[in-house]
Amino acid sequence: MEENKAIKGGLRELKTLQTEPIKMKYVLYARKSSEAEEKQALSIDSQVKEMLQIAERDKLEIVDIRRESHSAKDSGQRPVFKEIVSDIRTGRYNAILVWHPDRLSRNAGDLGSLVDLMDQKRLITIQTYSQQFSNSPSDKFLLMILCSQAKLENDNKSVNVKRGLRTRCEMGLWPAPAPTGYLNEKRIDRKGYVMIDPERGPVMRKMFEKVALEKWSGRKVYHWLKFEMNFRSATSNKPLTLSNIYRLLQTPFFYGTFEYPSKSGNWYTGKHEPLITRELFEKVQEQLTRSEITHERKEFAFSRIMTCGLCGSGVVADEKHKKLASGGTADYIYYGCNRSKNLDCKCGYLREEELIKQLVALIEKVEVEEKFIKKKFDQEQSRMAVFQKQFYGTKMPKSEIEYDPKKFTEHVLTEGTVEEKREMLANLRGKILLTNKVITVVN
């Protein structure tokens, strides 16, 4: 009798649990639309405002409001969306409130993760401004159609944009912001046309002429533009960087042709007025190639890891060759300021032998990365032990080798390879300065 009562009580409790509605916990998700950048922030705020009104009207419990500024075109590229999916898996939310399905996904990967969550009954519903999608075959099918339609619109838009750009290029029109020395025409009926910048165009022409005819280096052009011409780009109103100057010197657009997209192999003849001739451009390329061969980069032990203490520029090395009375030559390496920040810097040049001598003297005063030094010491010890065993049949006991980080650092700086010296110097604690031929290390 008692057993029957217990069974009936359990059935009533199970029935109650089955009929009790699931408590809905919503996350409000707002993502920027595809309008112009200045309108996107407003779009997010307006979405949140409208969704909160719906939540108040329908008495929905909003646990979190999450905003996202990343595009939904590429799968797995939205950090906020990924966090929401993770929170749904852990049970923090079981419903999403969003303006439109295309805010959730415009790609198959993210859409699939949402449908999987619905299949697992972790995501109960997706509520939009005008629709509700529950875990039913018809609702999930409709959700996939709407998101797939958004993806189709994106794909078609991309195809149309590329086709339009290609057509513009075939017409000889430049499809991007005009390079330095030119300006984009602002007339609606002249879209895609560029004209010579009356202020910067002549300077760009002189730049090519100085490299081709006067054999100027890119760095000399840089200083000329920055300090003598006070040259500023039209877009950023800042001086051109050295890398930008080299890029411009190698841009065929200035003599009338262009490649688009870059490195695609698709070349077009532009309708714009050339700033230089093709012959002048080719002379510049020959000079740049000759300069690269003449100044073929040699790896020096201490270049580009020190700073000029006077102007803050980098410290570079230069190799000098001196003829001896005996008929031979002596090679010397000097280190000095590259004057990238001050063309008139008076830092002076320091011979590599004197540089090493000063560094060795500083070792006692400078903190070193003990862990790194010990690792290198053990590697050197093991290498020496293998050498002794192979050639002498003996092995030096470890107890006979005294570990001294300062002494080992000094050994590497004087006897190590270029790579070992650079690596060791990079692991000294502090900033290395060269000031008037004197090395100092500051924290």
C-alpha positions in Angstrom: 0.0 0.0 0.0 2.8 2.4 1.0 4.7 1.4 -2.1 1.8 2.3 -4.4 1.5 5.7 -2.7 5.1 6.4 -3.2 4.9 5.5 -6.9 1.8 7.7 -7.4 3.6 10.6 -5.6 6.6 10.2 -7.9 4.5 10.2 -11.0 2.7 13.4 -9.8 6.1 15.1 -9.2 7.4 14.0 -12.6 4.3 15.3 -14.3 4.7 18.6 -12.6 8.3 18.9 -13.7 7.3 18.0 -17.3 4.6 20.7 -17.5 6.7 23.4 -15.7 7.8 26.0 -18.3 11.5 26.5 -18.9 12.8 29.8 -17.6 14.1 31.9 -20.5 17.4 33.8 -20.0 18.1 36.1 -22.9 21.3 37.7 -24.1 20.8 40.8 -26.2 23.2 40.8 -29.1 23.8 43.9 -31.2 26.2 43.9 -34.1 27.1 46.7 -36.5 25.4 46.8 -39.9 27.1 47.3 -43.2 26.4 51.0 -43.5 29.2 53.6 -43.6 31.5 53.6 -40.6 30.2 56.8 -39.0 26.7 55.3 -38.9 27.6 51.9 -37.5 27.9 53.0 -33.9 24.5 54.6 -34.1 23.1 51.4 -35.6 24.3 49.4 -32.6 22.7 51.8 -30.1 19.5 51.9 -32.0 19.3 48.1 -32.1 19.8 48.0 -28.3 17.1 50.6 -27.8 14.6 48.7 -29.9 15.4 45.4 -28.4 15.0 46.7 -24.8 11.6 48.0 -25.7 10.6 44.5 -27.0 12.0 42.9 -23.8 10.0 45.3 -21.6 6.8 44.7 -23.7 7.1 40.9 -23.6 8.6 40.8 -20.1 11.8 39.0 -21.2 14.6 38.5 -18.8 17.8 40.1 -20.2 20.9 38.7 -18.5 23.5 40.5 -20.7 23.8 43.1 -23.4 26.6 42.3 -25.8 27.8 44.6 -28.6 30.0 43.6 -31.5 31.8 45.6 -34.2 33.3 42.7 -36.2 31.9 41.6 -39.5 29.7 38.4 -39.6 31.0 37.4 -43.1 33.9 35.2 -41.9 33.4 32.2 -39.6 34.9 32.3 -36.1 36.2 35.9 -36.4 33.9 37.5 -33.8 35.2 37.3 -30.2 31.9 38.5 -28.7 29.8 36.0 -30.7 32.2 33.2 -29.7 31.8 34.2 -26.0 28.0 34.1 -26.3 28.1 30.6 -27.9 30.4 29.4 -25.0 28.0 31.0 -22.4 25.1 29.2 -24.0 26.9 25.9 -23.7 27.6 26.5 -20.0 23.9 27.4 -19.4 24.3 31.1 -18.7 21.8 31.9 -21.5 19.3 29.8 -23.4 17.8 32.5 -25.6 19.0 35.3 -27.9 17.4 38.6 -28.6 18.6 40.2 -31.8 17.4 42.7 -34.4 17.6 40.4 -37.4 19.0 36.9 -38.2 21.7 38.4 -40.4 23.2 40.1 -37.3 23.9 36.6 -36.0 25.5 35.1 -39.1 26.4 35.7 -42.7 28.4 32.5 -43.0 27.7 28.8 -42.8 30.1 28.1 -39.9 28.5 30.4 -37.3 25.0 29.5 -38.5 25.9 25.8 -38.0 27.0 26.4 -34.4 23.6 28.1 -33.6 21.6 25.2 -35.1 23.7 22.7 -33.2 23.0 24.5 -30.0 19.3 24.3 -30.8 19.5 20.6 -31.6 21.2 20.1 -28.2 18.3 22.0 -26.6 20.8 24.5 -25.1 19.5 27.3 -27.2 15.7 27.3 -26.9 14.7 30.3 -28.9 16.0 33.2 -31.1 13.8 36.3 -30.9 14.1 39.0 -33.5 12.2 42.3 -34.0 9.5 40.6 -36.1 10.0 36.8 -35.7 10.7 34.0 -33.2 12.7 30.9 -34.0 12.2 27.9 -31.8 13.7 24.4 -31.9 11.4 23.1 -34.5 12.3 21.8 -38.0 10.3 24.6 -39.8 11.8 27.4 -37.7 15.3 26.2 -38.0 14.9 25.8 -41.8 13.5 29.4 -42.0 16.4 30.6 -39.9 18.9 28.9 -42.2 17.2 30.4 -45.3 17.4 33.9 -43.9 21.0 33.7 -42.9 21.9 32.0 -46.2 20.2 34.8 -48.0 22.4 37.3 -46.2 25.5 35.3 -47.2 24.3 35.2 -50.8 23.9 39.0 -50.7 27.5 39.4 -49.4 28.9 37.1 -52.0 27.1 38.8 -54.8 28.2 42.2 -53.5 31.8 41.1 -53.5 31.5 39.8 -57.0 29.9 43.0 -58.2 32.5 45.2 -56.5 35.4 43.2 -58.1 33.7 43.4 -61.5 33.3 47.1 -61.1 36.9 47.6 -60.1 38.1 45.5 -63.0 36.0 47.4 -65.5 37.3 50.7 -64.1 40.9 49.4 -64.5 40.2 48.4 -68.1 39.1 51.9 -68.7 42.5 53.1 -67.4 41.0 54.6 -64.2 42.8 54.1 -60.9 40.5 52.3 -58.5 42.1 53.4 -55.2 43.3 56.5 -53.3 45.8 58.4 -55.5 49.4 57.8 -54.7 51.5 60.7 -53.3 52.0 63.2 -56.1 48.4 62.8 -57.4 45.0 63.7 -56.2 41.6 62.0 -56.8 39.2 64.2 -58.7 36.1 65.0 -56.7 33.7 65.6 -59.5 31.0 63.0 -59.8 31.3 62.7 -63.5 35.1 62.1 -63.1 35.0 59.3 -60.6 38.2 57.2 -60.8 40.2 60.0 -62.5 43.3 61.4 -60.8 45.2 64.6 -61.5 48.7 65.7 -60.7 49.0 67.3 -57.2 50.2 70.9 -58.1 52.1 71.1 -54.7 53.5 67.5 -54.4 53.7 66.3 -58.0 56.8 68.4 -58.9 58.6 67.3 -55.7 57.9 63.6 -56.6 59.4 64.2 -60.1 62.5 65.8 -58.5 62.8 62.8 -56.2 63.0 60.4 -59.2 65.5 62.7 -61.0 67.8 62.9 -58.0 68.0 59.1 -57.6 68.4 58.5 -61.4 70.7 61.4 -62.4 72.4 62.4 -59.1 72.7 58.8 -57.7 71.0 59.7 -54.5 70.2 57.0 -51.9 66.8 56.5 -50.4 68.0 57.8 -47.1 69.4 61.0 -48.7 66.0 61.5 -50.4 64.3 61.0 -47.0 66.4 63.7 -45.3 65.9 66.0 -48.3 62.1 65.6 -48.2 61.9 65.9 -44.4 64.3 68.6 -43.5 64.8 70.7 -46.6 61.4 70.4 -48.3 59.3 69.9 -45.2 57.3 67.5 -47.3 54.0 66.1 -46.0 51.7 63.6 -47.5 48.2 64.8 -48.6 46.4 62.1 -46.6 48.1 62.0 -43.2 50.0 65.4 -43.3 53.1 63.5 -42.0 56.6 63.1 -43.5 57.1 60.1 -45.7 58.9 57.2 -44.1 62.0 55.6 -45.6 60.0 52.5 -46.6 57.3 54.6 -48.2 59.9 56.4 -50.3 61.4 53.2 -51.6 57.9 51.9 -52.4 57.1 55.1 -54.3 60.4 54.9 -56.2 59.3 51.4 -57.4 55.7 52.4 -58.4 55.2 52.3 -62.2 52.0 54.4 -61.8 54.2 57.5 -62.1 55.1 56.8 -65.8 51.5 55.8 -66.8 50.9 52.1 -66.1 49.7 50.2 -63.0 49.1 46.7 -61.7 45.8 45.9 -59.9 45.5 44.1 -57.6 49.1 44.3 -56.4 51.1 41.3 -57.5 48.2 39.9 -59.6 50.0 40.2 -63.0 47.1 42.3 -64.3 48.6 45.5 -65.9 46.7 48.4 -67.3 47.5 51.6 -69.1 46.3 54.6 -67.1 44.4 57.6 -68.4 46.3 59.9 -65.9 49.1 62.2 -66.9 52.5 60.7 -66.2 54.8 62.5 -63.9 58.0 60.9 -65.3 59.1 59.0 -68.4 59.5 55.2 -68.5 63.2 55.7 -69.2 63.7 57.8 -66.0 61.8 55.2 -64.0 64.0 52.4 -65.3 67.2 54.4 -64.5 65.9 54.7 -60.9 65.4 50.9 -60.7 68.9 50.4 -62.0 70.3 52.7 -59.4 68.3 51.0 -56.6 69.5 47.6 -57.7 73.1 48.8 -57.9 72.8 50.4 -54.5 71.5 47.1 -53.0 74.4 45.2 -54.6 77.0 47.7 -53.5 75.6 47.9 -50.0 74.8 44.2 -49.7 73.8 43.8 -46.0 76.5 42.2 -43.9 75.5 41.0 -40.5 77.4 42.9 -37.8 77.5 41.7 -34.2 76.2 44.9 -32.5 74.2 46.8 -35.1 70.5 47.7 -34.6 70.6 46.7 -30.9 72.0 50.0 -29.5 70.5 53.5 -29.4 72.2 56.9 -29.9 72.3 58.6 -26.6 72.1 62.1 -28.2 69.2 61.9 -30.6 67.6 58.5 -30.0 68.3 57.2 -33.5 69.5 53.6 -34.1 73.2 52.6 -34.1 74.5 50.9 -37.2 77.8 49.5 -38.4 80.0 50.4 -41.3 83.1 48.5 -42.5 86.2 50.4 -43.7 89.1 49.0 -45.7 92.6 50.6 -45.3 95.5 49.8 -47.5 98.7 49.0 -45.7 102.2 50.0 -46.6 103.0 46.3 -47.0 100.5 46.1 -49.8 97.7 44.3 -47.9 94.5 45.7 -46.5 93.2 46.0 -42.9 89.4 45.8 -42.2 87.9 47.9 -39.5 84.3 48.0 -38.2 82.9 51.2 -36.8 79.6 51.8 -35.0 77.7 55.1 -35.0 74.4 56.9 -35.1 72.4 56.4 -38.3 71.0 60.0 -38.0 67.5 59.0 -38.8 66.1 61.5 -36.2 68.8 64.1 -36.5 70.8 64.6 -39.7 73.4 66.7 -37.8 73.9 64.3 -34.8 77.5 64.5 -33.5 77.6 61.1 -31.7 80.8 60.0 -33.3 82.0 56.5 -34.4 83.5 53.8 -32.2 85.7 50.9 -33.4 84.3 47.4 -32.7 87.4 46.4 -30.6 86.9 49.4 -28.4 83.2 48.8 -28.2 83.8 45.2 -27.0 86.4 46.4 -24.5 83.8 48.9 -23.0 81.1 46.2 -22.9 83.4 43.8 -21.1 84.2 46.5 -18.5 80.5 47.1 -18.0 79.6 43.4 -17.4 80.5 43.7 -13.7 77.9 46.6 -13.3 75.1 45.2 -15.5 72.5 42.6 -14.6 72.3 39.7 -16.9 69.5 37.2 -17.6 70.8 34.4 -15.4 68.5 31.7 -16.8 69.5 32.4 -20.4 73.3 32.6 -19.5 73.1 29.3 -17.6 71.4 27.6 -20.5 74.1 28.8 -22.9 76.9 27.8 -20.5 75.5 24.3 -20.2 75.2 24.0 -24.0 78.8 25.1 -24.4 80.0 22.7 -21.7 78.2 19.8 -23.3 79.7 20.7 -26.7 83.2 20.8 -25.3 82.7 17.5 -23.5 81.7 15.8 -26.8 84.7 17.3 -28.5 87.1 16.1 -25.8 85.7 12.6 -25.8 85.8 12.3 -29.6 89.3 13.6 -30.1 91.0 12.8 -26.8 89.0 9.9 -25.4 88.5 11.8 -22.1 85.7 13.8 -20.6 86.2 16.8 -18.3 84.3 16.2 -15.0 81.6 18.8 -14.4 83.0 19.5 -11.0 86.1 21.0 -12.5 84.2 23.6 -14.5 83.3 26.7 -12.5 80.2 28.5 -13.6 80.6 32.3 -13.6 77.9 34.2 -15.6 79.9 37.4 -15.8 83.0 35.6 -17.0 81.0 33.5 -19.5 79.3 36.6 -20.9 82.7 38.3 -21.4 83.9 35.1 -23.2 81.0 35.2 -25.6 81.4 38.9 -26.4 85.1 38.5 -27.2 85.3 35.0 -28.7 81.7 34.1 -29.8 80.2 34.2 -33.3 78.2 37.2 -34.6 75.0 35.4 -33.8 76.2 34.5 -30.2 77.4 38.0 -29.5 74.1 39.5 -30.7 72.0 37.0 -28.7 74.1 37.6 -25.6 73.9 41.4 -25.8 70.2 41.2 -26.3 69.9 39.5 -22.9 71.6 42.1 -20.9 69.1 43.9 -18.7 68.8 47.6 -19.7 69.0 49.8 -22.8 72.4 50.2 -24.4 73.4 53.7 -25.4 76.2 55.0 -27.5 77.0 58.7 -26.6 80.1 60.4 -27.9 82.0 57.1 -28.4 81.1 55.9 -24.8 78.9 52.9 -24.1 76.4 53.0 -21.2 73.6 50.8 -20.1 70.5 52.3 -18.5 67.4 50.5 -17.0 
